[in-house]
Amino acid sequence: MKNAEDAADLAVYDARKAEQAGDDVLPAPVSAAILRGSRLLEALRDWRGMTQSRLAEATGLAQGHLSDLERGRRQGTPETLARIAEALDIPPTWLVG
């Protein structure tokens, strides 16, 4: 229960900071998902309502490659991360910053 309360508080805080900072701050639902144990790329993909297969199709990457990126088994090249950012319609700095 405490973790859920902390995640909710952080989500509100992130939302307020995002209003002030613009594109440099992750959306509150993404931050909350990360606090619950998701990795960044997975949280962003879920936030956009995309499956790994759909993201793979949109980026031209293999679904297994995306899975490896999400789980931290691989690191994406700047070009790969830029393709993912474009497909997710997010600032590339969210993936490389």
C-alpha positions in Angstrom: 0.0 0.0 0.0 2.8 2.4 0.9 4.5 1.8 -2.5 1.3 2.6 -4.3 0.9 5.8 -2.4 4.5 6.7 -3.1 4.0 6.0 -6.8 0.9 8.1 -6.9 2.6 11.0 -5.1 5.5 10.8 -7.5 3.2 10.7 -10.5 1.5 14.0 -9.3 5.0 15.5 -8.7 6.2 14.4 -12.2 3.0 15.9 -13.8 3.7 19.3 -12.1 7.3 19.2 -13.1 6.4 18.3 -16.7 4.2 21.3 -16.9 7.1 23.5 -15.9 9.9 21.7 -17.8 8.3 20.7 -21.1 9.7 17.7 -23.0 12.6 16.9 -20.6 10.4 15.1 -18.0 8.8 11.7 -18.4 5.0 11.6 -18.2 3.7 10.6 -14.8 2.2 7.3 -15.9 5.7 6.3 -17.3 7.4 7.3 -14.0 4.8 5.3 -12.0 5.3 2.2 -14.2 9.1 2.4 -13.7 8.5 2.7 -9.9 6.4 -0.5 -10.1 9.3 -2.3 -11.8 8.9 -1.7 -15.5 12.0 -0.7 -17.5 12.0 2.6 -19.4 11.4 1.3 -22.9 8.7 -1.1 -21.8 6.9 1.7 -19.8 7.0 4.1 -22.8 5.7 1.4 -25.1 2.9 0.5 -22.8 2.1 4.2 -22.3 1.7 4.5 -26.0 -0.5 1.4 -26.1 1.8 -0.5 -28.4 2.8 -4.2 -28.3 6.4 -5.2 -29.0 5.2 -6.6 -32.3 3.5 -3.4 -33.4 6.6 -1.4 -32.3 8.8 -3.8 -34.2 6.7 -3.3 -37.3 6.8 0.5 -36.9 10.6 0.6 -36.5 11.6 -2.2 -38.8 13.3 -4.0 -35.9 12.9 -7.6 -34.9 10.5 -8.2 -32.0 13.2 -10.2 -30.2 15.6 -7.3 -30.6 13.1 -5.0 -28.9 12.6 -7.5 -26.2 16.4 -7.5 -25.6 16.4 -3.7 -25.5 13.5 -3.6 -23.0 15.2 -6.2 -20.7 18.6 -4.5 -20.8 20.2 -7.4 -22.6 21.2 -5.1 -25.4 22.0 -1.4 -25.8 20.5 0.4 -28.7 22.6 2.4 -31.2 21.7 6.0 -31.5 20.1 5.3 -34.8 18.0 2.5 -33.3 16.9 4.6 -30.4 16.0 7.4 -32.8 13.8 5.0 -34.8 12.1 3.9 -31.6 11.6 7.4 -30.4 10.0 8.4 -33.7 7.7 5.4 -33.6 6.6 6.2 -30.0 6.3 9.9 -30.8 8.6 10.9 -27.9 11.7 13.1 -27.6 14.8 11.0 -28.4 16.4 12.4 -25.2 14.0 10.2 -23.2 15.8 7.1 -24.5 19.4 8.4 -24.4 19.3 10.9 -21.6 
